[in-house]
Amino acid sequence: MHPNDGYGFACTDCTDRGRQELTVYDAANNHWKDGVKQILAIGDVDGGLDVDGDGVEDVAGHPDLLVNDGEFLWLYYGSLDHRLDSDREPVLLAGPDDPIAESASTLNEVTLAATGDYNGDGREDLLVRYDRPDVGGLYVFHGRAADEGFDISLTDRTAIGSNWSINTVPRFTAAPDANNNGKFDLWATTPGNGRLRFFADYTAAGHTTVSGVSDAFLGYQSIG
């Protein structure tokens, strides 16, 4: 984890704040040791924890992570001690046969993005794009209540785009509310000329596209 220095850069050798390793107590919970397709900071999906059941929050909420190892999707809950299994074990959200992977053979064929609270129910949601040249479905999988907090539903989803194949949109990322109007936004590159486009107020019903004017983003491997 590299902290933001306040000027648009992630600190690598800051004098007052350094990078922090995120790890696990139990080595069996390390699902990134052999390499992963994507790690995504999705926000605090579970909130604070009431450990003793007295109705008072005992453990403050921290940002959580999704780890896509190319075959399985894991949800890790953040904690104050930077251990991703300190308060709760990681949760297996999806694998080759789950709806989030649709007809893909593995999760190596999807790109994930953090939408924030897409549907306004107070829970973090997940944006999923199927990375195929001919099929570019874009879906929001919604957060839901779980036994000890929240997780991501594999059945409750909203289709918001159909022309988002890797041939049409090589790279994209979600900006939960870039223009501060309470609506979900997207950034995406175009094929060929490598321009960066901003999609404002993106919903299943439509959006506003602000076209980019520069080809400076040609050749980049990801946006995040």
Secondary structure, 3 states (H helix, E strand, C coil): CCCECCCCCECCCCCCCCCCCCECCCHHHCCCCCCCCEEEEEECCCCCECCCCCCCCCECCCCEEEEECCCCEEEECCCCCCECCCCCCCEEEECCCCHHHCCCCCHHHEEEEEEECCCCCCCCEEEEEECCCCCECEEEEEEEEECCEEEEEEEEEEEEECECCCCCCCCEEEECCCCCCCCCEEEEECCCCCCEEEEEEEECCEEEEECCCCCCCCCCCCCC
